[in-house]
Each structure stands twice: as structure tokens, then as C-alpha cells.
Amino acid sequence: MNLKLYYNVASTYSQKALLAFFEKGVPFTAAVVSMQDPVARAEYKKLYPVGKIPLLTGDDVFIPESSIIIEYLENEFPDSGTTLIPHDKTAARRVRFKDRVTDLYLNDPVASIFFDGLKPPEARNAEAVAKARETIGLTYGYMESALAKNPDAGGADFNMSDCAAFAPLFYAQRLHPFHDYPNIVAYFGRLMARPSVQRLMPELLPALERFNVK
Ligand SMILES: N[C@@H](CCC(=O)N[C@@H](CS)C(=O)NCC(=O)O)C(=O)O
């Protein structure tokens, strides 16, 4: 199979894929892409013109998109490690829905705030940040009530949507805190306790030093 994962640990979608690999216990070769380096970025775009990470390659596969990578892992290694997408179709649909909500309405707006904060003050877009904060607020409201119905989320019921949720919540601790949402606080605590997340930390924390986001 020769699975090779192109990623950067500071990237939220890369963290999502990494957590999935760790949860499944599937080995891979790491190919770290420095997206801030124009030369490395241009080189990577020769491989994948859309230029987004993560990307999984192998003998007979070329798979961009974190959720599709996880679909592949679950299909190829159904009996290995954590079941990230349930085999029951209705349960699988619910996980995919949470995964979409998390990517589109939590991860993406958190990333907007993050990248806006890296810009010089005159280049910042207050309107876009306000919109992102509004979206995150709506998502927190949804998550808070959804989590009330599933206290096992991120723990015994760990799945793809939890791989998706860790990174944006980790960054959101500083960028858009969720301390007024007790179910999200408890959920994030369960995520932090996952061995997969603990395995990620030694690579993640040094990478974040230069962004001052811890
Ligand atoms: N929908 C994609 C999103 C991937 C994505 O946005 N990755 C970011 C890093 S977190 C990226 O590659 N950004 C580089 C760029 O946009 O130039 C996925 O789930 O993999």
C-alpha cells in the first residue's frame, strides 16, 4: 500500500487526518509540507494543483480531503482500531452530518479568525471575522444541545466527527472560547484525554510556538 500522508501538523485538517491514522493504528510515511514556504508550496501544487493538505497517496490511491481519507481508512481497515464511521448506515449518516457541520461551521470560521490575526492590522477584515464569530456561536449552540444527548461523544463513541472537532476547538480555546458551554468543555476534556490526541501533542505544541496560539 505504501501509504504516504502529506500534511503539516499546524493545519487543522491535517490534525484531523493524523488523529484518524492514530485511532486506526494504521502506519504511514509522513511527508511534511511547509505551506508557508512559497517554494515548497509550488512544489506541492505540482502533485496536487488544488494545493490543500492533507493528501494521502499510495500504490493505487490519490486521496485529498480529510473526510475522504478517513472513509478510505475505514473501508480498507474496518477491523483495525477505532471504528471512525459506523457500519450501520443511519449511524454513519449522522456521523457524516456532524463531520460536515464541524468542518464547515466550526473549523473554517476558526481558521478565518486565525489567519486574519496573522495579518497586519491594516489588512484585517473585521466584517469577515464578525461573520465567522457569528457562525461559531451558532455551531456552539448546536453542539451544546447535541452533546447533552450524547455524553459518550468523543469518548466511548469516538468517531470521524471527533477527529474533525479536536483541532478547531483546540485553536478556539484562545480565538473564540467556549467556556460558557459546559457540554463542549466536557467534550473537549474527553478529546484531550484520547491517546491519539496525546500522541499528537509532542508534534503539535512546538509547531504552534511561532503562531502563539497555545
Ligand atoms: N476540505 C479540505 C480542507 C483542507 C484545507 O483547507 N487545508 C488547509 C490547511 S488546514 C490548506 O491546505 N490550506 C492551504 C491553502 O489554502 O493554501 C479537507 O477536509 O481536507
The ligand as a Gaussian input file, in Angstrom:
#p B3LYP/6-31G(d) Opt

LIG

0 1
 N      -11.812000      20.323000       2.855000
 C      -10.397000      20.118000       2.995000
 C       -9.790000      21.372000       3.601000
 C       -8.273000      21.325000       3.568000
 C       -7.667000      22.668000       3.927000
 O       -8.318000      23.726000       3.869000
 N       -6.402000      22.624000       4.302000
 C       -5.687000      23.842000       4.584000
 C       -4.827000      23.660000       5.826000
 S       -5.815000      23.347000       7.278000
 C       -4.760000      24.169000       3.451000
 O       -4.250000      23.289000       2.793000
 N       -4.536000      25.448000       3.214000
 C       -3.600000      25.892000       2.226000
 C       -4.191000      26.867000       1.285000
 O       -5.404000      27.082000       1.312000
 O       -3.434000      27.428000       0.512000
 C      -10.143000      18.881000       3.860000
 O      -11.040000      18.459000       4.601000
 O       -9.047000      18.289000       3.767000

